[in-house]
């Protein structure tokens, strides 16, 4: 690096640590829009490191904040990278500007902090450390509805707030590798939102059966024993995913046959007489036996355009599903009544009765039907919002755990119906009052563009380089300094940036009460492997459940 004149001419100081705040720690060296460079005096940095205030002690380090005065305004910036200039023996640091606040006349501290910079400093402007008192003003929640979820790093008492309307209005994503406390953090945020809005409407897809225990007191839990999802709520595309097993040109033929017979089956219902424009997608109840009979009759016609094989394929698949008890939560003969209103009221918590969240446990469902179930539930959320636009609005939050399963970056294979509807919610949902919350450990496996639709990103530790790159691409410019610390985050720590926070923050998340935690703890191998006994009874009970395909 070239020699920088004046870089080593900082005023030497022997001020005690308690007075360190009164002295500058360096100066602005280069201004270049959002990212600029500062020079820091290593002696001042060493002195600040002895301060009792943890924020002041961290001043100048990567991830810390510094401030500078421009007129009557304090600018606050985050330190992103540091290097030593050998010629001047000064530290050169890259900074990203976070925002600005007014100067309190008596104390000189920051107040009324806001995001963005009105006026940039000039080279030579002095740099000062940010104290804990400043941090409290910077991160103080204003009068917008918010929930407190943890403590701003490195302080011990500055609370981190999430602005609920801004976070939900433009979707959010919670990202983190396995074992970083992702499930507990999701439960913490949802519990805080439920406590703030006990009349809310939240639907959560739970693929591992973890969250039922966490929300047993303030939520409704649905699994294969009580979900009772009527099969006729599926649209045509979802019917094809379940009933059509062929591929290529044969699939096109099978889908055409299914469309014709499905429309005829729906038209047999008395409700169809009241509907002027009945389509194959209309959620009108029909009997599976009517559908198979219509297929049988069509197969017997001499003027059909194909052989009998396509009809037989569809009919055989429908009969298989009807006879399989694992599918009874959806394809039972008891689900033919018009229960659409009751089902939507139950799942969307209309009214919520103090239990604003529905946990949909899909862990015990057959794997080949899971994506269709998630597709139906997601589409019901979106369609309800569209058709209820002229009614008093009831916004709905849809939270999708293991989101990379349902919004994969692959555009071929099974599960495309759920991918399409979740992508549509990500792009258009906020116009209709539908919010999307994505929780995943593999953001790089998500469909392209979905992460960038999330206005708030809560990033826990990510170990994979590709995942880190995806998150960096989706986050705003001012958060780059925080992003570099993602691989070094401890468990239950997160970087939060976007619409839901005033400025990007690193947060140590609160501990959640034992009875509110999800059942996602890691087993202790060393402890459990010391235990033995009752293996015969364990095997008997396990094999019984295994054979019955139910819990």
KEDREN-544626 format. One record per residue (C-alpha): chain; y, x, z; residue in one letter; residue number from 1. Coordinates in Angstrom, 1 decimal, m for minus. Each point is the difference from the previous one (the first is absolute). Example, Ala and Ser with C-alpha at 12.3 -4.5 7.8 and 13.67 -1.06 7.14 Angstrom:
// KEDREN-544626
mitor;north;east;up;sevex;fipa
A;m4.5;12.3;7.8;A;1 $
A;3.4;1.4;m0.7;S;2 $
//
This chain:
// KEDREN-544626
mitor;north;east;up;sevex;fipa
A;0.0;0.0;0.0;X;1 $
A;3.5;1.3;m0.8;X;2 $
A;2.3;1.1;2.8;X;3 $
A;2.3;m2.8;1.2;X;4 $
A;3.4;1.2;1.1;X;5 $
A;1.0;m1.3;3.4;X;6 $
A;m3.5;m1.0;0.8;X;7 $
A;m0.2;2.4;3.0;X;8 $
A;3.5;m0.6;1.3;X;9 $
A;m1.0;m2.7;2.6;X;10 $
A;1.9;0.2;3.2;X;11 $
A;m2.3;1.7;2.6;X;12 $
A;m0.5;m2.0;3.1;X;13 $
A;m1.4;0.4;3.4;X;14 $
A;0.5;m3.6;1.1;X;15 $
A;m2.6;m1.4;2.4;X;16 $
A;m2.5;m2.5;m1.5;X;17 $
A;1.7;m2.9;1.8;X;18 $
A;3.2;0.7;m2.0;X;19 $
A;m1.8;0.6;m3.2;X;20 $
A;1.1;m3.3;m1.5;X;21 $
A;3.6;1.0;0.0;X;22 $
A;m0.6;2.9;m2.5;X;23 $
A;m0.9;m0.2;m3.6;X;24 $
A;m3.4;1.3;m1.1;X;25 $
A;0.9;0.8;m3.6;X;26 $
A;1.8;m1.3;m3.0;X;27 $
A;m0.5;m1.7;m3.3;X;28 $
A;m0.7;2.5;m2.8;X;29 $
A;m0.7;m2.1;m3.1;X;30 $
A;0.5;m3.7;m0.8;X;31 $
A;m2.1;m1.6;m2.7;X;32 $
A;m0.1;m3.8;0.4;X;33 $
A;m2.7;m1.3;2.3;X;34 $
A;m1.5;3.4;0.6;X;35 $
A;2.1;2.9;1.1;X;36 $
A;m0.3;3.4;1.8;X;37 $
A;1.3;1.2;3.4;X;38 $
A;0.1;3.4;1.7;X;39 $
A;m1.1;0.2;3.6;X;40 $
A;0.6;2.8;2.5;X;41 $
A;m3.4;1.1;1.4;X;42 $
A;1.7;1.0;3.4;X;43 $
A;1.5;m3.5;0.3;X;44 $
A;m3.4;m1.5;m0.9;X;45 $
A;m1.7;2.1;2.8;X;46 $
A;2.6;m1.2;2.5;X;47 $
A;m0.4;m3.6;m1.0;X;48 $
A;m3.7;0.3;0.5;X;49 $
A;0.5;0.4;3.7;X;50 $
A;1.9;m3.3;0.4;X;51 $
A;m1.4;m2.7;2.3;X;52 $
A;0.6;m2.7;m2.6;X;53 $
A;m3.1;0.0;m2.3;X;54 $
A;2.1;m1.0;m3.0;X;55 $
A;2.5;2.8;0.4;X;56 $
A;m2.9;2.4;0.7;X;57 $
A;m1.5;m0.9;m3.3;X;58 $
A;3.2;0.2;m2.0;X;59 $
A;m0.2;2.0;m3.2;X;60 $
A;m3.8;m0.3;m0.2;X;61 $
A;m1.8;m1.7;m2.9;X;62 $
A;0.1;m3.8;0.6;X;63 $
A;2.9;0.2;2.4;X;64 $
A;3.5;m1.5;m0.6;X;65 $
A;3.4;1.8;m0.2;X;66 $
A;3.5;m1.5;m0.2;X;67 $
A;3.3;1.1;m1.5;X;68 $
A;3.5;m1.4;0.3;X;69 $
A;1.8;m1.2;m3.1;X;70 $
A;3.4;m1.5;0.9;X;71 $
A;m0.7;m2.5;2.8;X;72 $
A;m3.6;m0.6;m1.1;X;73 $
A;m3.2;1.8;1.1;X;74 $
A;m2.5;0.6;m2.8;X;75 $
A;m3.6;0.3;1.1;X;76 $
A;m2.6;1.9;m2.0;X;77 $
A;m3.7;0.9;0.3;X;78 $
A;m1.3;3.6;m0.3;X;79 $
A;m2.6;0.2;m2.7;X;80 $
A;m0.8;3.7;m0.5;X;81 $
A;1.1;3.3;1.4;X;82 $
A;m0.1;3.7;m1.0;X;83 $
A;1.5;3.3;1.2;X;84 $
A;2.6;1.7;m2.1;X;85 $
A;m0.8;3.7;0.4;X;86 $
A;3.5;1.2;m1.0;X;87 $
A;2.0;m2.0;2.5;X;88 $
A;m2.8;m0.6;2.6;X;89 $
A;1.0;m3.7;0.0;X;90 $
A;m2.3;m2.9;m0.4;X;91 $
A;0.5;m2.1;m3.2;X;92 $
A;m1.2;m3.6;0.4;X;93 $
A;m0.3;m2.9;m2.5;X;94 $
A;1.4;m3.3;1.3;X;95 $
A;m0.2;m3.6;m1.1;X;96 $
A;2.9;m2.3;1.0;X;97 $
A;m1.1;m3.1;1.9;X;98 $
A;3.3;m1.8;0.8;X;99 $
A;3.3;0.0;1.8;X;100 $
A;1.5;m1.3;3.2;X;101 $
A;3.5;m0.2;1.5;X;102 $
A;1.1;2.4;2.7;X;103 $
A;0.5;m1.4;3.5;X;104 $
A;3.5;1.1;1.1;X;105 $
A;m0.7;1.0;3.6;X;106 $
A;m3.4;1.6;m0.3;X;107 $
A;m0.1;1.1;m3.6;X;108 $
A;m3.5;m1.6;m0.4;X;109 $
A;m1.2;m2.1;m2.9;X;110 $
A;0.2;m3.8;0.0;X;111 $
A;m0.3;m2.8;m2.6;X;112 $
A;m2.5;2.0;m2.1;X;113 $
A;m0.9;m1.2;m3.5;X;114 $
A;m2.1;1.2;m2.9;X;115 $
A;1.6;1.9;m2.9;X;116 $
A;2.9;2.5;m0.3;X;117 $
A;3.5;m0.9;m1.1;X;118 $
A;1.5;3.5;m0.1;X;119 $
A;m1.9;3.3;m0.2;X;120 $
A;1.0;3.0;2.0;X;121 $
A;1.4;3.2;m1.6;X;122 $
A;m1.6;3.4;0.2;X;123 $
A;1.0;1.6;3.3;X;124 $
A;m0.2;m3.2;2.0;X;125 $
A;m1.4;0.7;3.5;X;126 $
A;m3.5;m1.3;0.9;X;127 $
A;m0.8;m1.3;3.5;X;128 $
A;m3.3;m1.0;1.7;X;129 $
A;m0.8;m3.8;0.5;X;130 $
A;m0.5;m0.9;3.6;X;131 $
A;m2.2;m2.7;1.5;X;132 $
A;3.1;m2.1;0.7;X;133 $
A;0.8;0.3;m3.7;X;134 $
A;m3.6;m1.0;m0.9;X;135 $
A;0.3;m3.1;2.0;X;136 $
A;3.1;m1.0;m1.9;X;137 $
A;m1.6;0.9;m3.4;X;138 $
A;m3.2;m1.9;0.6;X;139 $
A;1.5;m2.8;2.1;X;140 $
A;m1.1;m3.3;m1.3;X;141 $
A;2.8;m2.3;m1.1;X;142 $
A;0.0;m3.8;0.4;X;143 $
A;m2.5;m0.6;m2.8;X;144 $
A;m3.4;m1.4;1.1;X;145 $
A;m2.2;3.1;0.8;X;146 $
A;m3.1;1.1;1.9;X;147 $
A;m0.3;3.3;2.0;X;148 $
A;m3.2;1.9;m0.8;X;149 $
A;0.5;3.5;1.5;X;150 $
A;2.2;2.9;0.9;X;151 $
A;2.0;2.1;m2.5;X;152 $
A;m1.3;3.6;m0.2;X;153 $
A;1.0;2.3;1.7;X;154 $
A;1.8;m2.2;2.6;X;155 $
A;m1.8;m1.6;3.0;X;156 $
A;2.1;m3.1;0.3;X;157 $
A;1.5;m0.9;m3.4;X;158 $
A;m1.8;m3.1;m1.2;X;159 $
A;m1.0;m0.4;m3.6;X;160 $
A;0.7;m3.5;m1.5;X;161 $
A;m1.4;m1.7;m3.1;X;162 $
A;2.2;m2.6;m1.5;X;163 $
A;m2.4;m2.9;m0.6;X;164 $
A;1.8;m1.9;m2.8;X;165 $
A;0.7;3.1;m2.0;X;166 $
A;m3.5;1.4;0.4;X;167 $
A;m1.8;m3.3;m0.9;X;168 $
A;2.5;m1.1;m2.6;X;169 $
A;m0.9;3.0;m2.2;X;170 $
A;m3.6;0.7;1.0;X;171 $
A;m1.3;2.9;2.0;X;172 $
A;m2.9;2.5;0.0;X;173 $
A;m1.7;1.8;2.9;X;174 $
A;m1.8;3.1;m1.2;X;175 $
A;m2.0;2.6;1.9;X;176 $
A;m3.3;1.9;m0.1;X;177 $
A;m3.0;m1.2;2.0;X;178 $
A;0.3;0.6;3.7;X;179 $
A;3.8;0.2;0.2;X;180 $
A;0.4;m3.3;1.9;X;181 $
A;0.7;m2.1;m3.1;X;182 $
A;m1.8;m3.1;1.2;X;183 $
A;1.6;0.1;3.4;X;184 $
A;3.5;0.6;m1.5;X;185 $
A;m0.5;m3.0;m2.3;X;186 $
A;m1.1;m2.1;3.0;X;187 $
A;3.1;1.2;1.9;X;188 $
A;2.4;m1.0;m2.7;X;189 $
A;m1.6;m3.4;m0.6;X;190 $
A;m0.1;m0.7;3.7;X;191 $
A;3.7;0.8;0.3;X;192 $
A;0.8;m2.3;m2.9;X;193 $
A;m2.2;m2.8;1.4;X;194 $
A;1.8;0.4;3.4;X;195 $
A;3.4;m0.2;m1.8;X;196 $
A;m1.0;m3.0;m2.2;X;197 $
A;m2.8;m2.1;1.7;X;198 $
A;0.5;m2.6;m2.7;X;199 $
A;m0.7;2.4;m2.8;X;200 $
A;m2.5;m0.1;m2.8;X;201 $
A;m2.1;3.1;m0.5;X;202 $
A;m3.3;0.4;m1.9;X;203 $
A;m2.0;3.2;0.5;X;204 $
A;m3.0;1.1;m2.0;X;205 $
A;m2.3;1.9;2.4;X;206 $
A;m2.8;1.8;m1.9;X;207 $
A;m1.6;1.6;3.1;X;208 $
A;0.2;m2.7;2.6;X;209 $
A;2.3;2.2;2.1;X;210 $
A;3.0;m2.3;0.7;X;211 $
A;m1.7;m3.1;1.3;X;212 $
A;m0.1;1.5;3.5;X;213 $
A;3.6;1.1;m0.1;X;214 $
A;1.4;m3.4;m0.9;X;215 $
A;m2.4;m2.3;1.9;X;216 $
A;2.9;m1.3;2.2;X;217 $
A;2.8;m0.5;m2.5;X;218 $
A;m1.9;m0.5;m3.3;X;219 $
A;m2.8;m1.9;m1.7;X;220 $
A;m3.1;1.9;m1.1;X;221 $
A;m2.0;m1.2;m3.0;X;222 $
A;m3.3;1.4;m1.3;X;223 $
A;m3.0;m1.3;m1.8;X;224 $
A;m0.8;m2.4;2.9;X;225 $
A;3.2;m1.9;m0.1;X;226 $
A;2.0;0.9;m3.2;X;227 $
A;m1.4;m2.9;m2.1;X;228 $
A;1.8;1.1;m3.2;X;229 $
A;m0.6;m2.7;m2.7;X;230 $
A;m1.4;1.5;m3.2;X;231 $
A;2.0;m2.4;m2.2;X;232 $
A;3.3;1.7;1.1;X;233 $
A;m1.0;2.9;m2.3;X;234 $
A;1.9;0.2;m3.3;X;235 $
A;m1.8;0.6;m3.3;X;236 $
A;0.3;3.8;0.2;X;237 $
A;m1.6;0.0;3.5;X;238 $
A;m2.7;m2.4;m1.2;X;239 $
A;m0.8;2.5;m2.8;X;240 $
A;m0.3;2.9;2.5;X;241 $
A;m2.5;m1.9;2.1;X;242 $
A;m2.1;m2.0;m2.6;X;243 $
A;0.1;2.2;m3.2;X;244 $
A;m2.3;3.1;0.2;X;245 $
A;0.1;1.1;m3.6;X;246 $
A;2.4;2.6;m1.6;X;247 $
A;1.5;0.8;m3.4;X;248 $
A;0.0;m2.7;m2.7;X;249 $
A;m2.6;m2.0;2.0;X;250 $
A;2.4;m0.4;2.9;X;251 $
A;2.6;m1.5;m2.3;X;252 $
A;m2.5;m2.6;m1.2;X;253 $
A;m1.1;m0.8;3.6;X;254 $
A;3.6;m0.4;1.2;X;255 $
A;0.8;m2.4;m2.8;X;256 $
A;m3.1;m2.1;0.9;X;257 $
A;0.9;0.1;3.7;X;258 $
A;3.6;m1.1;m0.7;X;259 $
A;m1.1;m3.0;m2.0;X;260 $
A;m2.6;m1.1;2.6;X;261 $
A;2.2;0.7;3.0;X;262 $
A;2.8;m2.2;m1.3;X;263 $
A;m2.5;m2.8;m0.6;X;264 $
A;m1.3;0.3;3.5;X;265 $
A;3.5;m0.1;1.5;X;266 $
A;0.8;m3.1;m2.1;X;267 $
A;m2.8;m1.9;1.7;X;268 $
A;2.0;m0.1;3.3;X;269 $
A;2.1;m3.1;0.7;X;270 $
A;3.0;2.3;0.7;X;271 $
A;0.0;1.1;m3.6;X;272 $
A;0.9;m3.5;m1.2;X;273 $
A;3.4;0.3;1.8;X;274 $
A;0.8;3.4;m1.7;X;275 $
A;1.5;m0.1;m3.5;X;276 $
A;m0.6;3.6;m0.9;X;277 $
A;m3.3;1.1;1.5;X;278 $
A;m0.9;3.6;m0.7;X;279 $
A;m3.0;2.2;0.7;X;280 $
A;2.1;1.7;2.8;X;281 $
A;1.0;m3.2;1.8;X;282 $
A;m1.3;0.0;3.6;X;283 $
A;m1.9;m3.3;m0.4;X;284 $
A;m3.3;m0.4;1.9;X;285 $
A;m3.2;m0.2;m2.1;X;286 $
A;m3.8;0.1;0.8;X;287 $
A;m2.0;3.1;m0.9;X;288 $
A;m2.8;m2.4;m1.0;X;289 $
A;2.4;m1.7;m2.5;X;290 $
A;0.8;3.4;m1.5;X;291 $
A;m3.7;0.9;m0.4;X;292 $
A;m0.8;m3.4;m1.5;X;293 $
A;2.9;0.3;m2.5;X;294 $
A;m1.3;3.5;m0.9;X;295 $
A;m3.5;m1.5;m0.4;X;296 $
A;1.3;m2.8;m2.3;X;297 $
A;2.1;2.4;m2.1;X;298 $
A;m3.0;2.3;m0.4;X;299 $
A;m2.0;m2.9;m1.4;X;300 $
A;2.5;m0.8;m2.7;X;301 $
A;m0.9;0.9;m3.5;X;302 $
A;3.6;0.7;m1.2;X;303 $
A;0.7;2.8;2.5;X;304 $
A;1.3;3.2;m1.5;X;305 $
A;m2.4;2.3;1.8;X;306 $
A;m3.6;0.2;1.3;X;307 $
A;m1.1;m1.3;3.3;X;308 $
A;0.0;3.4;1.7;X;309 $
A;3.7;0.0;1.1;X;310 $
A;m0.4;m3.4;1.6;X;311 $
A;m3.1;1.2;1.8;X;312 $
A;1.7;3.1;1.3;X;313 $
A;2.8;m2.0;1.6;X;314 $
A;m2.3;m2.7;1.4;X;315 $
A;m2.4;2.5;1.5;X;316 $
A;2.9;1.9;1.8;X;317 $
A;1.4;m3.3;1.4;X;318 $
A;m3.4;m1.0;1.3;X;319 $
A;m0.5;3.4;1.6;X;320 $
A;3.3;m0.2;1.8;X;321 $
A;m0.7;m3.6;1.2;X;322 $
A;m3.4;1.0;1.4;X;323 $
A;1.3;3.2;1.7;X;324 $
A;1.0;m0.7;3.7;X;325 $
A;2.3;3.0;0.0;X;326 $
A;2.4;m1.9;m2.3;X;327 $
A;m0.1;m3.2;2.0;X;328 $
A;3.5;0.7;1.5;X;329 $
A;1.3;m0.6;m3.5;X;330 $
A;m2.6;m1.8;m2.2;X;331 $
A;m1.4;m2.5;2.5;X;332 $
A;m0.6;m3.6;m1.1;X;333 $
A;2.1;m1.0;3.0;X;334 $
A;3.2;1.5;m1.6;X;335 $
A;0.5;m2.6;m2.8;X;336 $
A;2.4;m2.2;1.9;X;337 $
A;3.8;0.3;m0.7;X;338 $
A;0.8;2.3;2.9;X;339 $
A;2.7;2.0;m1.7;X;340 $
A;2.8;m1.1;2.4;X;341 $
A;m2.1;0.7;3.1;X;342 $
A;m1.1;3.4;m1.3;X;343 $
A;3.5;1.2;m0.8;X;344 $
A;1.4;m1.3;3.3;X;345 $
A;m2.8;1.9;1.8;X;346 $
A;0.3;3.3;m1.8;X;347 $
A;3.8;0.1;m0.4;X;348 $
A;0.6;m1.1;3.6;X;349 $
A;2.0;m3.2;m0.9;X;350 $
A;0.9;m0.7;2.8;X;351 $
A;m0.8;3.3;1.8;X;352 $
A;m0.3;m1.5;3.6;X;353 $
A;0.9;3.4;1.4;X;354 $
A;m2.7;1.8;m2.0;X;355 $
A;1.9;1.2;m3.0;X;356 $
A;m2.7;2.3;m1.5;X;357 $
A;m3.2;m0.8;m1.8;X;358 $
A;m2.6;2.8;0.0;X;359 $
A;m2.4;m0.4;m3.0;X;360 $
A;m3.1;2.0;0.9;X;361 $
A;m1.8;0.8;m3.3;X;362 $
A;m2.3;2.6;1.4;X;363 $
A;m3.1;m2.2;0.1;X;364 $
A;0.5;m1.4;m3.4;X;365 $
A;m2.2;1.2;m2.9;X;366 $
A;1.8;2.9;m1.7;X;367 $
A;m0.1;m1.6;m3.5;X;368 $
A;2.0;m3.0;1.2;X;369 $
A;2.5;1.7;2.3;X;370 $
A;2.6;0.9;m2.7;X;371 $
A;m0.2;m3.6;m1.3;X;372 $
A;0.6;m1.4;3.5;X;373 $
A;3.1;2.3;0.4;X;374 $
A;1.2;m1.0;m3.4;X;375 $
A;m0.2;m3.8;0.8;X;376 $
A;1.8;0.5;3.4;X;377 $
A;2.7;2.2;m1.6;X;378 $
A;0.5;m2.4;m2.9;X;379 $
A;0.2;m3.0;2.4;X;380 $
A;2.8;1.8;1.9;X;381 $
A;1.9;0.6;m3.2;X;382 $
A;m0.6;m3.4;m1.7;X;383 $
A;0.9;m1.8;3.2;X;384 $
A;3.3;1.9;0.1;X;385 $
A;0.7;m0.8;m3.7;X;386 $
A;m0.7;m3.8;0.3;X;387 $
A;1.8;m0.3;3.4;X;388 $
A;3.3;1.3;m1.3;X;389 $
A;1.8;m3.3;0.3;X;390 $
A;m1.3;m0.5;3.6;X;391 $
A;1.4;1.6;3.2;X;392 $
A;m1.1;3.6;m0.3;X;393 $
A;m2.9;1.4;2.0;X;394 $
A;m0.3;3.7;m1.0;X;395 $
A;m3.4;1.5;0.3;X;396 $
A;m1.0;3.7;0.6;X;397 $
A;m3.3;1.1;m1.6;X;398 $
A;m1.4;3.2;1.6;X;399 $
A;m2.7;1.8;m1.9;X;400 $
A;m2.1;2.6;1.8;X;401 $
A;m1.8;2.6;m2.2;X;402 $
A;2.3;m1.0;m2.8;X;403 $
A;m1.4;2.6;m2.4;X;404 $
A;m3.1;m2.1;m0.2;X;405 $
A;1.8;m3.0;m1.4;X;406 $
A;2.8;1.6;m2.0;X;407 $
A;m1.8;2.9;m1.6;X;408 $
A;1.6;2.2;m2.7;X;409 $
A;m2.9;m0.8;m2.3;X;410 $
A;0.6;m2.9;m2.4;X;411 $
A;m3.7;m0.5;m0.8;X;412 $
A;m3.0;m1.2;2.0;X;413 $
A;m0.3;m2.8;2.6;X;414 $
A;2.7;m1.3;2.2;X;415 $
A;2.8;m0.2;m2.6;X;416 $
A;1.1;m3.5;1.1;X;417 $
A;0.9;1.3;3.4;X;418 $
A;1.8;3.0;m1.5;X;419 $
A;2.1;m2.2;m2.2;X;420 $
A;1.1;m2.4;2.7;X;421 $
A;0.9;2.7;2.5;X;422 $
A;1.9;1.9;m2.7;X;423 $
A;1.9;m3.2;m0.8;X;424 $
A;0.8;m0.6;3.7;X;425 $
A;1.2;3.6;0.3;X;426 $
A;2.4;m0.5;m3.0;X;427 $
A;1.1;m3.6;0.4;X;428 $
A;m1.0;m1.1;3.5;X;429 $
A;3.4;0.5;1.7;X;430 $
A;1.6;m2.6;m2.4;X;431 $
A;m2.3;m2.7;1.4;X;432 $
A;m0.1;1.1;3.7;X;433 $
A;m3.3;1.8;m0.1;X;434 $
A;m0.1;3.4;1.6;X;435 $
A;m2.8;2.6;m0.5;X;436 $
A;m1.1;2.6;2.5;X;437 $
A;m2.4;2.7;m1.3;X;438 $
A;m2.1;2.1;2.3;X;439 $
A;m2.0;2.8;m1.6;X;440 $
A;m1.3;3.5;0.6;X;441 $
A;0.0;0.9;m3.8;X;442 $
A;3.4;m0.8;m1.5;X;443 $
A;m0.9;2.0;m3.1;X;444 $
A;m2.7;m2.5;m0.8;X;445 $
A;2.4;m2.9;0.0;X;446 $
A;1.1;m1.5;m3.3;X;447 $
A;3.0;1.8;m1.5;X;448 $
A;3.3;m1.4;1.0;X;449 $
A;m1.2;m2.2;2.9;X;450 $
A;1.1;2.6;2.6;X;451 $
A;3.4;0.3;m1.6;X;452 $
A;0.4;m3.8;0.5;X;453 $
A;m0.2;0.5;3.8;X;454 $
A;3.5;0.2;1.4;X;455 $
A;m1.2;1.5;3.3;X;456 $
A;m2.6;2.7;0.3;X;457 $
A;m1.6;1.0;3.3;X;458 $
A;m1.8;3.2;m0.6;X;459 $
A;m2.4;1.5;2.6;X;460 $
A;m1.8;3.3;m0.5;X;461 $
A;m1.5;0.4;m3.5;X;462 $
A;m2.4;2.9;m0.6;X;463 $
A;m0.5;m0.4;m3.7;X;464 $
A;2.5;1.7;m2.4;X;465 $
A;m0.1;m2.7;m2.6;X;466 $
A;0.7;m2.7;2.6;X;467 $
A;3.0;2.0;1.3;X;468 $
A;1.3;0.4;m3.5;X;469 $
A;m0.2;m3.8;m0.6;X;470 $
A;1.8;m0.8;3.2;X;471 $
A;2.8;2.6;m0.8;X;472 $
A;0.4;m1.6;m3.4;X;473 $
A;0.4;m3.5;1.5;X;474 $
A;2.5;1.0;2.8;X;475 $
A;3.7;0.2;m0.4;X;476 $
A;1.8;3.3;m0.5;X;477 $
A;1.6;0.3;3.4;X;478 $
A;m3.5;0.0;1.7;X;479 $
A;m1.3;3.2;m1.7;X;480 $
A;0.6;2.1;3.1;X;481 $
A;m2.1;m2.4;2.1;X;482 $
A;m2.8;m0.1;m2.7;X;483 $
A;m0.7;3.7;0.3;X;484 $
A;m1.1;m0.6;3.6;X;485 $
A;m2.6;m2.7;m0.9;X;486 $
A;m3.0;2.5;0.1;X;487 $
A;1.2;1.2;3.4;X;488 $
A;0.3;m3.4;1.7;X;489 $
A;m2.0;m0.6;3.2;X;490 $
A;m2.1;m3.1;0.5;X;491 $
A;2.0;m3.2;0.4;X;492 $
A;3.1;1.6;m1.5;X;493 $
A;1.6;m1.2;m3.1;X;494 $
A;2.8;0.6;m2.5;X;495 $
A;1.8;m3.3;m0.8;X;496 $
A;2.5;m0.3;m2.8;X;497 $
A;1.4;m2.8;m2.2;X;498 $
A;1.5;m3.4;0.6;X;499 $
A;m1.5;m0.6;3.4;X;500 $
A;1.9;2.8;1.8;X;501 $
A;3.6;1.1;0.1;X;502 $
A;m0.8;3.6;m1.0;X;503 $
A;m3.4;1.8;m0.5;X;504 $
A;m1.6;0.7;3.4;X;505 $
A;m3.0;1.8;1.5;X;506 $
A;m1.4;m2.2;2.7;X;507 $
A;m2.5;0.5;2.9;X;508 $
A;m1.5;m3.5;0.0;X;509 $
A;m0.5;m2.0;3.3;X;510 $
A;m3.3;m0.4;1.7;X;511 $
A;m1.5;m3.4;m0.5;X;512 $
A;m1.6;m1.9;2.9;X;513 $
A;m3.8;0.3;0.1;X;514 $
A;m0.6;m3.7;m0.7;X;515 $
A;2.3;0.1;m3.0;X;516 $
A;m1.6;2.9;m1.8;X;517 $
A;m2.3;m0.4;m3.0;X;518 $
A;m3.7;0.9;0.4;X;519 $
A;0.4;3.2;m2.1;X;520 $
A;m0.6;2.7;2.6;X;521 $
A;m2.2;3.0;m1.1;X;522 $
A;m3.3;0.3;1.8;X;523 $
A;m0.6;3.0;2.3;X;524 $
A;m3.2;1.6;m1.4;X;525 $
A;m0.4;2.3;3.0;X;526 $
A;0.2;m2.8;2.5;X;527 $
A;m2.0;m2.6;m1.9;X;528 $
A;m2.8;2.5;m0.8;X;529 $
A;m0.6;0.6;3.7;X;530 $
A;m1.0;m3.7;0.3;X;531 $
A;m3.4;m1.4;m0.7;X;532 $
A;m2.2;m3.0;0.9;X;533 $
A;m0.4;m3.6;m1.3;X;534 $
A;m0.4;1.2;m3.6;X;535 $
A;m2.8;m2.5;m0.7;X;536 $
A;2.2;m3.0;0.8;X;537 $
A;2.9;1.5;m1.9;X;538 $
A;m2.2;0.3;m3.1;X;539 $
A;m1.3;m3.5;0.4;X;540 $
A;3.4;m1.6;0.2;X;541 $
A;1.4;2.2;m2.8;X;542 $
A;m2.9;m0.8;m2.4;X;543 $
A;0.3;m3.7;0.8;X;544 $
A;3.7;0.0;m1.0;X;545 $
A;m0.8;2.2;m3.0;X;546 $
A;m2.6;m2.4;m1.3;X;547 $
A;2.1;m3.1;0.7;X;548 $
A;2.9;1.7;m1.7;X;549 $
A;2.4;m1.2;2.7;X;550 $
A;1.3;0.9;3.4;X;551 $
//
